[in-house]
Amino acid sequence: MVAPHAGELIQELILANTSKLPVNAIFNKIYPYPVASRINQQIVVKDKEESLTNSIKKLLRIAFKIFS
């Protein structure tokens, strides 16, 4: 990986891979302050969004409007 902050980005993925952690381990991680490795979490979120059906997306939008 060649990018700004590459060391910070890759270490989380290497740990997850060598520890055989599920993708949800990164998805559920709480970052106490802004860090570059949050990009890993955003990639997982996009992947999860793509797996949702249109009906589920619609229900989530409605629920978000009600509870926000």
HELIX and SHEET records of a PDB file:
HELIX    1   1 ALA A    6  THR A   18  1                                  13    
HELIX    2   2 VAL A   23  PHE A   27  1                                   5    
HELIX    3   3 ARG A   38  GLU A   50  1                                  13    
HELIX    4   4 ASN A   54  PHE A   67  1                                  14    
END                                                                             
